[in-house]
C-alpha cells in the first residue's frame, strides 16, 4: 500500500508540473512571443478543440462505454485497448496509437485524461476532458481537448468525430 501512495504522489507531482507547463486556456490563440526581463520568451501559442455530441444513452452507459475496456473495443471495433479505471492509471487505445493517464474520474459525470498520440515527441501530453450532461433521456458530451502540438487541430478534431462520436452514436443506436 505504501508503494501505491508513493506512486500516486509521484504521479500527482508530475501531473502538476505538466499542467502548469501547458498553460491551458479554452480559446485558440495566435502565435506570438514576448521577451520578458532577462530575455526569457513566453510562448502564446495554443490550439484547442471543443465538440459536443448528443447520445441516446444514460450518462452511466456513456461513461462505461468510454471507461470499460471491452465496451470501448465494441464501440470502436478496434483491438489493442487497455483502460485503467483508477485516477493515475494508464490507458492505451487503438492498438497503441493513443496512450495516457487518467487525471480525474467522476463516474457518470466527468473524465479528464493526460492524452497523447504515440507518434508525438516523448513526454508531450495534452488534456482531453469529457463532461457528461443529462439531455432529455440521453446524454450530451461536452468535450474539450487542449495543449496538443500546433498544427494538429484539424487532424485530431476529425479523429474525435470519426473514432469516438460517430462510433458512440452507432453503438447506442442513434
N, CA and C of each residue as an Amber inpcrd file, in Angstrom:
protein
   522
   0.8250000  -1.1930000   0.0000000   0.0000000   0.0000000   0.0000000
   0.8670000   1.2550000   0.0000000   1.9520000   1.2310000   0.7270000
   2.8320000   2.3800000   0.7880000   3.4000000   2.7310000  -0.5840000
   3.7970000   1.7240000  -1.3730000   4.3220000   1.9990000  -2.7070000
   3.2370000   2.5880000  -3.6150000   1.9740000   2.1950000  -3.3810000
   0.8700000   2.7460000  -4.1660000   0.6970000   4.2310000  -3.8520000
   0.8130000   4.6080000  -2.5890000   0.6990000   6.0120000  -2.2070000
   1.8370000   6.8110000  -2.8280000   3.0570000   6.2880000  -2.7650000
   4.1830000   6.9830000  -3.3660000   3.9980000   7.1420000  -4.8580000
   3.4980000   6.1210000  -5.5060000   3.2730000   6.1890000  -6.9420000
   2.2400000   7.2680000  -7.2660000   1.1710000   7.3300000  -6.5330000
   0.1460000   8.3540000  -6.7660000   0.6890000   9.7440000  -6.4730000
   1.4590000   9.8760000  -5.3990000   2.0690000  11.1750000  -5.0870000
   3.0100000  11.5970000  -6.1990000   3.8440000  10.6550000  -6.6270000
   4.7940000  10.9480000  -7.6960000   4.0360000  11.3510000  -8.9610000
   2.9550000  10.6320000  -9.2610000   2.1440000  10.9720000 -10.4310000
   1.5370000  12.3630000 -10.2770000   1.0090000  12.6830000  -9.1000000
   0.4090000  13.9960000  -8.8680000   1.4200000  15.1100000  -9.0630000
   2.6310000  14.9160000  -8.5670000   3.6700000  15.9350000  -8.7410000
   4.0300000  16.1030000 -10.2150000   4.1570000  14.9810000 -10.9120000
   4.4740000  15.0330000 -12.3360000   3.3520000  15.7170000 -13.1080000
   2.1030000  15.3630000 -12.7880000   0.9610000  15.9530000 -13.4740000
   0.8770000  17.4510000 -13.2080000   1.1200000  17.8680000 -11.9710000
   1.0960000  19.2950000 -11.6430000   2.1070000  20.0470000 -12.4850000
   3.3070000  19.4870000 -12.6210000   4.3300000  20.1080000 -13.4580000
   3.8880000  20.1680000 -14.9080000   3.2830000  19.0750000 -15.3840000
   2.8010000  19.0070000 -16.7620000   1.7380000  20.0660000 -17.0260000
   0.7420000  20.1380000 -16.1510000  -0.3590000  21.0790000 -16.3580000
   0.1150000  22.5230000 -16.3290000   1.0040000  22.8480000 -15.4000000
   1.4860000  24.2220000 -15.3460000   2.3040000  24.5500000 -16.5840000
   2.9890000  23.5570000 -17.1480000   3.7780000  23.7660000 -18.3560000
   2.9410000  23.9250000 -19.6060000   1.7030000  23.4360000 -19.5770000
   0.8480000  23.5250000 -20.7550000   0.2180000  24.9030000 -20.9250000
   0.0140000  25.6500000 -19.8350000  -0.6250000  26.9590000 -19.9260000
  -1.9750000  26.8720000 -20.5850000  -2.8600000  26.0050000 -20.0830000
  -4.1300000  25.7110000 -20.7410000  -5.1060000  26.8840000 -20.6590000
  -5.7880000  27.1550000 -21.7860000  -6.9140000  28.0700000 -21.8420000
  -7.9660000  27.4160000 -22.7120000  -9.1420000  28.0240000 -22.8110000
 -10.2000000  27.3970000 -23.6010000 -10.2770000  27.9330000 -25.0250000
  -9.5210000  28.9500000 -25.3630000  -9.5890000  29.5110000 -26.7080000
  -8.2930000  29.2960000 -27.4600000  -8.4050000  29.0710000 -28.7760000
  -7.2000000  29.0050000 -29.5930000  -6.6450000  30.4140000 -29.7080000
  -5.3140000  30.5310000 -29.6490000  -4.6910000  31.8340000 -29.7340000
  -3.6960000  31.8450000 -30.8710000  -3.4380000  33.0310000 -31.4110000
  -2.4580000  33.1660000 -32.4720000  -1.0530000  33.0830000 -31.8750000
  -0.1110000  32.7080000 -32.7040000   1.2670000  32.5480000 -32.2590000
   1.9140000  33.9060000 -32.0420000   2.5770000  34.0680000 -30.9130000
   3.3940000  35.2360000 -30.6460000   4.2980000  34.9080000 -29.4840000
   5.3190000  35.6970000 -29.2860000   6.1540000  35.5230000 -28.1080000
   6.5290000  36.8920000 -27.5940000   6.7370000  36.9590000 -26.2940000
   7.0430000  38.2090000 -25.6350000   8.3460000  38.0310000 -24.8920000
   9.2620000  38.9420000 -25.1060000  10.5150000  38.8760000 -24.3880000
  10.3310000  39.5610000 -23.0420000  10.5580000  38.8160000 -21.9780000
  10.4120000  39.3510000 -20.6310000  11.7490000  39.8070000 -20.0950000
  11.7590000  40.2440000 -18.8270000  13.0160000  40.6570000 -18.2160000
  14.0400000  39.5280000 -18.3000000  15.2440000  39.8670000 -18.6700000
  16.2850000  38.8550000 -18.7750000  16.2590000  38.1220000 -20.1050000
  15.3760000  38.5190000 -21.0310000  15.3420000  37.9120000 -22.3510000
  14.5970000  36.5910000 -22.4380000  13.8960000  36.1620000 -21.3700000
  13.1180000  34.9290000 -21.4330000  11.9500000  35.1270000 -22.3830000
  11.5960000  34.0760000 -23.1480000  10.4740000  34.1660000 -24.0620000
   9.3230000  33.3390000 -23.5460000   8.1330000  33.8560000 -23.6900000
   6.9050000  33.1770000 -23.2800000   6.1050000  32.8930000 -24.5350000
   5.7920000  31.6290000 -24.7650000   5.0100000  31.2560000 -25.9320000
   3.5440000  31.5730000 -25.6920000   2.8850000  32.0930000 -26.6910000
   1.4520000  32.3970000 -26.6210000   0.7020000  31.5930000 -27.6840000
   1.1460000  30.3820000 -27.9310000   0.5720000  29.5530000 -28.9870000
  -0.2400000  28.4230000 -28.3770000  -1.4590000  28.2930000 -28.8170000
  -2.2680000  27.1530000 -28.4050000  -3.3890000  26.9460000 -29.3950000
  -3.6830000  25.6790000 -29.6400000  -4.8550000  25.3080000 -30.4030000
  -5.7480000  24.5350000 -29.4520000  -7.0330000  24.5470000 -29.6990000
  -7.9700000  23.8330000 -28.8410000  -9.1190000  23.2920000 -29.6840000
  -9.7160000  22.2210000 -29.1900000 -10.8840000  21.6220000 -29.8400000
 -12.0190000  21.6280000 -28.8290000 -13.1860000  22.0580000 -29.2600000
 -14.4110000  21.9690000 -28.4530000 -15.4540000  21.3050000 -29.3310000
 -15.9980000  20.1870000 -28.8660000 -17.0370000  19.4770000 -29.6050000
 -18.1220000  19.0390000 -28.6380000 -19.3370000  18.9490000 -29.1370000
 -20.4590000  18.4510000 -28.3450000 -21.2290000  17.4410000 -29.1770000
 -21.6830000  16.3870000 -28.4990000 -22.4520000  15.3570000 -29.1970000
 -23.5420000  14.8530000 -28.2550000 -24.7460000  14.6570000 -28.8080000
 -25.8670000  14.1050000 -28.0380000 -25.9870000  12.6240000 -28.3610000
 -26.1460000  11.8100000 -27.3170000 -26.2600000  10.3660000 -27.4760000
 -27.5390000   9.8580000 -26.8330000 -28.0880000   8.7790000 -27.4020000
 -29.3130000   8.1750000 -26.8730000 -28.9640000   7.1050000 -25.8390000
 -28.3630000   7.5500000 -24.7360000 -27.9790000   6.6430000 -23.6500000
 -27.7940000   7.4680000 -22.3830000 -27.9410000   6.8110000 -21.2530000
 -27.7480000   7.4950000 -19.9700000 -26.2810000   7.8670000 -19.7770000
 -26.0380000   8.8190000 -18.8830000 -24.6590000   9.2050000 -18.5640000
 -23.8600000   7.9980000 -18.0730000 -24.4890000   7.1280000 -17.2780000
 -23.8060000   5.9400000 -16.7620000 -23.3560000   5.0340000 -17.9090000
 -24.2440000   4.7960000 -18.8830000 -23.8970000   3.9380000 -20.0270000
 -22.8050000   4.5620000 -20.8910000 -22.8510000   5.8690000 -21.0840000
 -21.8230000   6.5520000 -21.8770000 -20.4760000   6.4770000 -21.1550000
 -20.4800000   6.7380000 -19.8600000 -19.2530000   6.6650000 -19.0590000
 -18.6380000   5.2680000 -19.1620000 -19.4610000   4.2490000 -19.0140000
 -18.9770000   2.8670000 -19.0900000 -18.4210000   2.5460000 -20.4800000
 -19.0570000   3.0400000 -21.5230000 -18.5760000   2.7860000 -22.8860000
 -17.2010000   3.4140000 -23.1110000 -16.9420000   4.5370000 -22.4590000
 -15.6520000   5.2080000 -22.5930000 -14.5870000   4.6420000 -21.6610000
 -15.0120000   4.0550000 -20.5290000 -14.0580000   3.6630000 -19.4880000
 -13.8490000   2.1620000 -19.3300000 -14.6960000   1.3590000 -19.8920000
 -14.5770000  -0.0900000 -19.7120000 -13.9400000  -0.6860000 -20.9740000
 -12.8320000  -1.3720000 -20.8090000 -12.0260000  -1.8610000 -21.9260000
 -12.8310000  -2.6170000 -22.9730000 -13.5880000  -3.6220000 -22.5650000
 -14.3300000  -4.4350000 -23.5460000 -15.4110000  -3.6330000 -24.2620000
 -16.1030000  -2.7710000 -23.5430000 -17.1290000  -1.9500000 -24.2040000
 -16.4910000  -0.9910000 -25.1970000 -15.3680000  -0.3860000 -24.8230000
 -14.6970000   0.5400000 -25.7340000 -14.2690000  -0.1940000 -27.0110000
 -13.8010000  -1.4250000 -26.8740000 -13.4480000  -2.2280000 -28.0540000
 -14.6800000  -2.4480000 -28.9400000 -15.8200000  -2.7270000 -28.3150000
 -17.0560000  -2.9150000 -29.0890000 -17.4870000  -1.6230000 -29.7680000
 -17.3730000  -0.5070000 -29.0610000 -17.7530000   0.7890000 -29.6190000
 -16.9130000   1.1030000 -30.8480000 -15.6070000   0.9540000 -30.7410000
 -14.7000000   1.3700000 -31.8130000 -14.4140000   0.2790000 -32.8280000
 -14.6060000  -0.9810000 -32.4400000 -14.2850000  -2.0930000 -33.3190000
 -12.7940000  -2.3230000 -33.4710000 -11.9990000  -1.7830000 -32.5380000
 -10.5490000  -1.8770000 -32.6320000  -9.9960000  -2.6180000 -31.4200000
  -9.1440000  -3.6000000 -31.6810000  -8.4490000  -4.3170000 -30.6010000
  -7.2930000  -3.4410000 -30.1020000  -6.5710000  -3.9550000 -29.1240000
  -5.4170000  -3.2120000 -28.6140000  -5.8150000  -2.0810000 -27.7050000
  -6.8270000  -2.3240000 -26.8750000  -7.3230000  -1.3250000 -25.9340000
  -7.1280000  -1.8460000 -24.5180000  -6.6360000  -0.9710000 -23.6550000
  -6.4890000  -1.3040000 -22.2420000  -6.7340000  -0.0140000 -21.4630000
  -7.7670000  -0.0110000 -20.6170000  -8.1730000   1.2150000 -19.9210000
  -8.2010000   0.9810000 -18.4200000  -7.3990000   1.7320000 -17.6910000
  -7.4540000   1.7070000 -16.2310000  -8.6270000   2.5650000 -15.7820000
  -9.2940000   2.1100000 -14.7420000 -10.4360000   2.8580000 -14.2040000
 -10.0670000   3.5800000 -12.9100000  -8.7700000   3.7830000 -12.6860000
  -8.3010000   4.4500000 -11.4760000  -7.5800000   5.7400000 -11.8350000
  -7.7500000   6.7580000 -10.9980000  -7.0190000   8.0060000 -11.1840000
  -5.5280000   7.6910000 -11.1190000  -4.7930000   8.1780000 -12.0950000
  -3.3680000   7.8980000 -12.2000000  -3.0620000   6.6840000 -13.0500000
  -4.0910000   5.8780000 -13.3490000  -3.9010000   4.6710000 -14.1420000
  -3.7040000   4.9840000 -15.6150000  -3.0450000   4.0680000 -16.3040000
  -2.7260000   4.2470000 -17.7180000  -3.8350000   3.7210000 -18.6200000
  -3.8690000   4.2420000 -19.8380000  -4.7290000   3.6810000 -20.8730000
  -3.9510000   3.6430000 -22.1790000  -4.2790000   2.6590000 -23.0150000
  -3.7220000   2.5090000 -24.3590000  -4.8980000   2.2000000 -25.2710000
  -5.0370000   2.9560000 -26.3490000  -6.1750000   2.8210000 -27.2510000
  -5.7040000   2.6260000 -28.6870000  -6.5790000   2.0540000 -29.4990000
  -6.3610000   1.9160000 -30.9380000  -5.0230000   1.2530000 -31.2360000
  -4.7780000   0.1200000 -30.5750000  -3.5750000  -0.6560000 -30.8320000
  -2.2850000   0.0440000 -30.4360000  -2.3650000   0.9660000 -29.4920000
  -1.1750000   1.6760000 -29.0270000  -0.9560000   3.0190000 -29.6920000
  -1.8420000   3.4220000 -30.6000000  -1.6940000   4.7150000 -31.2720000
  -1.9380000   5.8840000 -30.3160000  -2.7430000   5.6460000 -29.2710000
  -3.0610000   6.6580000 -28.2690000  -2.7290000   6.0760000 -26.9050000
  -2.1680000   6.9100000 -26.0390000  -1.8410000   6.4700000 -24.6860000
  -1.9740000   7.6400000 -23.7330000  -2.0390000   7.3270000 -22.4390000
  -2.1230000   8.4070000 -21.4710000  -2.4120000   7.9210000 -20.0750000
  -2.8410000   8.8570000 -19.2330000  -3.1530000   8.6050000 -17.8230000
  -4.4830000   9.2580000 -17.4690000  -5.1800000   8.6100000 -16.5500000
  -6.4390000   9.1550000 -16.0420000  -6.1060000  10.2310000 -14.9890000
  -6.5610000  11.4420000 -15.2100000  -6.2900000  12.5500000 -14.3000000
  -7.4130000  12.7120000 -13.2850000  -8.6490000  12.7000000 -13.7760000
  -9.8200000  12.8450000 -12.9020000 -10.9250000  11.9570000 -13.4480000
 -11.5500000  11.2020000 -12.5610000 -12.6570000  10.3310000 -12.9470000
 -13.8050000  10.5270000 -11.9690000 -14.9300000  11.0170000 -12.4700000
 -16.1480000  11.1630000 -11.6820000 -17.1970000  10.3270000 -12.4050000
 -17.5030000   9.1390000 -11.8720000 -18.4150000   8.2290000 -12.5780000
 -19.6890000   8.9120000 -13.0610000 -20.0110000   8.6640000 -14.3190000
 -21.2100000   9.1710000 -14.9880000 -21.2500000  10.6970000 -15.0760000
 -20.1020000  11.3690000 -14.8510000 -20.1000000  12.8280000 -14.9000000
 -18.9110000  13.4230000 -15.6650000 -17.6820000  12.9460000 -15.3870000
 -16.5160000  13.6030000 -15.9750000 -15.3380000  12.6300000 -16.0890000
 -14.6070000  12.7850000 -17.1940000 -13.3520000  12.0720000 -17.4270000
 -12.3470000  13.1200000 -17.8920000 -11.2030000  13.1890000 -17.2170000
 -10.1180000  14.0710000 -17.6430000  -8.8780000  13.1970000 -17.7990000
  -8.2450000  13.3200000 -18.9690000  -7.1010000  12.4670000 -19.2820000
  -5.9000000  13.2930000 -19.7520000  -4.7130000  12.8770000 -19.3210000
  -3.4690000  13.3280000 -19.9460000  -3.3120000  12.3950000 -21.1420000
  -3.4090000  12.9240000 -22.3410000  -3.6430000  12.1630000 -23.5670000
  -2.5470000  12.4820000 -24.5800000  -2.0590000  11.4560000 -25.2790000
  -1.0480000  11.7080000 -26.3040000  -1.1320000  10.6870000 -27.4170000
  -0.7770000  11.1250000 -28.6100000  -0.5820000  10.2030000 -29.7250000
   0.8290000   9.6400000 -29.5720000   0.9980000   8.3500000 -29.7800000
   2.3100000   7.7260000 -29.5670000   3.3770000   8.2840000 -30.5090000
   2.9780000   8.9010000 -31.6140000   3.9370000   9.4770000 -32.5590000
   4.4770000  10.8350000 -32.0890000   3.8570000  11.4260000 -31.0610000
   4.3340000  12.7090000 -30.5700000   5.6780000  12.5380000 -29.8770000
   6.3880000  13.6210000 -29.7480000   7.6650000  13.6340000 -29.0240000
   7.4480000  13.0820000 -27.6050000   8.3670000  12.2570000 -27.1440000
   8.2520000  11.6830000 -25.7990000   8.0380000  12.7780000 -24.7610000
   7.1500000  12.5020000 -23.8260000   6.8680000  13.4450000 -22.7500000
   5.8370000  14.5070000 -23.0880000   5.3550000  14.5720000 -24.3280000
   4.3460000  15.5610000 -24.7280000   2.9610000  14.9880000 -24.5020000
   2.1540000  15.6640000 -23.6820000   0.7870000  15.2530000 -23.3860000
  -0.1440000  16.4430000 -23.5770000  -1.3710000  16.1450000 -23.9280000
  -2.4280000  17.1410000 -23.9850000  -3.4590000  16.7610000 -22.9270000
  -4.4850000  17.5740000 -22.7900000  -5.5650000  17.2770000 -21.8410000
  -6.8630000  17.0940000 -22.6150000  -7.5000000  15.9420000 -22.4210000
  -8.8090000  15.6460000 -23.0110000  -9.8140000  15.5880000 -21.8640000
 -10.9000000  16.3650000 -21.9990000 -11.9030000  16.4590000 -20.9310000
 -13.2760000  16.1420000 -21.5000000 -13.9190000  15.1190000 -20.9310000
 -15.2660000  14.7080000 -21.3240000 -16.2030000  15.0700000 -20.1700000
 -17.1260000  15.9660000 -20.4040000 -18.1310000  16.3300000 -19.4050000
 -19.4460000  15.7070000 -19.8670000 -20.0790000  14.8950000 -19.0170000
 -21.3250000  14.2080000 -19.3800000 -22.5000000  14.9160000 -18.7200000
 -23.4590000  15.3630000 -19.5320000 -24.6050000  16.1310000 -19.0280000
 -25.9020000  15.4790000 -19.5000000 -26.8980000  15.4910000 -18.6190000
 -28.2110000  14.9870000 -18.9980000 -28.7970000  15.8600000 -20.0980000
 -29.3910000  15.2030000 -21.0820000 -30.1120000  15.9140000 -22.1320000
 -31.3320000  15.0710000 -22.4810000 -32.4860000  15.4600000 -21.9370000
 -33.6910000  14.6560000 -22.1060000 -33.4640000  13.2910000 -21.4820000
 -33.7180000  12.2290000 -22.2610000 -33.4760000  10.8710000 -21.7560000
 -32.0680000  10.3960000 -22.1160000 -31.3070000  11.2490000 -22.7810000
 -29.9620000  10.8850000 -23.2100000 -28.8840000  11.6860000 -22.5110000
 -27.7380000  11.7700000 -23.1730000 -26.5530000  12.4280000 -22.6160000
 -25.9190000  13.3090000 -23.6680000 -25.4660000  14.4600000 -23.2450000
 -24.6480000  15.3400000 -24.0920000 -23.2270000  15.2720000 -23.5620000
 -22.2890000  14.9370000 -24.4510000 -20.8750000  15.0060000 -24.0990000
 -20.3820000  16.3810000 -24.5190000 -19.8430000  17.1230000 -23.5690000
 -19.1820000  18.3920000 -23.8460000 -17.6900000  18.0800000 -23.7390000
 -17.0210000  18.1560000 -24.8650000 -15.6380000  17.6920000 -24.9630000
 -14.7010000  18.8480000 -25.2820000 -13.5840000  18.9070000 -24.5580000
 -12.5430000  19.8950000 -24.8140000 -11.1910000  19.2020000 -24.8260000
 -10.3960000  19.5230000 -25.8200000  -9.0500000  18.9550000 -25.9650000
  -8.0980000  20.1350000 -26.1540000  -7.1350000  20.2620000 -25.2490000
  -6.2040000  21.3890000 -25.2780000  -4.7720000  20.9030000 -25.0730000
  -3.8410000  21.7750000 -25.4350000  -2.4340000  21.5160000 -25.1630000
  -1.7410000  20.5750000 -26.1180000  -2.3130000  20.3150000 -27.2740000
  -1.6860000  19.4150000 -28.2390000  -0.7690000  20.2190000 -29.1640000
   0.1360000  19.5390000 -29.8740000   1.0820000  20.2370000 -30.7500000
   0.3880000  21.0810000 -31.8210000   0.9690000  22.2380000 -32.0880000
   0.4520000  23.1450000 -33.1010000   0.3670000  22.4290000 -34.4510000
  -0.7220000  22.6860000 -35.1680000  -0.9180000  22.0960000 -36.4830000
  -1.6800000  20.7780000 -36.4550000  -2.0520000  20.2990000 -35.2670000
  -2.7320000  19.0120000 -35.1410000  -4.2570000  19.1300000 -35.0010000
  -4.7810000  20.3320000 -34.8450000  -6.2050000  20.5110000 -34.5160000
  -7.1410000  19.8620000 -35.5340000  -6.9360000  20.1150000 -36.7980000
  -7.8440000  19.5830000 -37.8190000  -7.8250000  18.0510000 -37.8260000
  -6.6390000  17.4780000 -37.7790000  -6.4900000  16.0190000 -37.7620000
  -7.1520000  15.4220000 -36.5160000  -6.8780000  15.9900000 -35.3600000
  -7.4480000  15.4700000 -34.1070000  -8.9650000  15.6300000 -34.0660000
  -9.4730000  16.7900000 -34.4930000 -10.9260000  17.0220000 -34.4860000
 -11.6320000  15.9810000 -35.3500000 -11.0730000  15.6880000 -36.5130000
 -11.6510000  14.6590000 -37.3820000 -11.5880000  13.2750000 -36.7450000
 -10.5050000  12.9970000 -36.0420000 -10.3610000  11.7130000 -35.3650000
 -11.3570000  11.5390000 -34.2420000 -11.5690000  12.5900000 -33.4470000
 -12.5680000  12.5030000 -32.3740000 -13.9380000  12.2180000 -32.9750000
 -14.2900000  12.9360000 -34.0440000 -15.6060000  12.7350000 -34.6510000
 -15.7470000  11.3160000 -35.1920000 -14.7800000  10.8840000 -35.9750000
 -14.8770000   9.5670000 -36.6210000 -14.7700000   8.4100000 -35.6260000
 -13.7750000   8.4500000 -34.7720000 -13.4780000   7.2930000 -33.9160000
 -14.2400000   7.2760000 -32.6000000 -14.7020000   8.4230000 -32.1370000
 -15.4460000   8.4740000 -30.8810000 -16.9290000   8.7590000 -31.1160000
 -17.2540000   9.9660000 -31.5960000 -18.6580000  10.4030000 -31.6400000
 -19.4760000   9.5730000 -32.6170000 -18.9780000   9.3470000 -33.8310000
 -19.7200000   8.5250000 -34.7940000 -19.8590000   7.0860000 -34.2780000
 -18.7850000   6.5530000 -33.6970000 -18.8220000   5.1720000 -33.1610000
 -19.7900000   5.0670000 -31.9980000 -19.7760000   6.0320000 -31.0810000
 -20.7130000   6.0160000 -29.9440000 -22.1630000   6.1500000 -30.4200000
 -22.3900000   7.0040000 -31.4130000 -23.7420000   7.1810000 -31.9540000
 -24.2620000   5.8650000 -32.5280000 -23.4290000   5.1870000 -33.3060000
 -23.8200000   3.8720000 -33.8530000 -24.0610000   2.8660000 -32.7220000
 -23.1660000   2.8260000 -31.7750000 -23.2420000   1.8590000 -30.6560000
 -24.5430000   2.0120000 -29.8720000 -24.9640000   3.2500000 -29.6480000
 -26.1900000   3.4990000 -28.8790000 -27.4240000   3.6280000 -29.7660000
 -27.2860000   3.3450000 -31.0440000 -28.4460000   3.3100000 -31.9350000
 -28.9780000   4.6730000 -32.2940000 -28.1110000   5.6100000 -32.5500000
 -28.5750000   6.9580000 -32.8590000 -28.2910000   7.3310000 -34.2480000
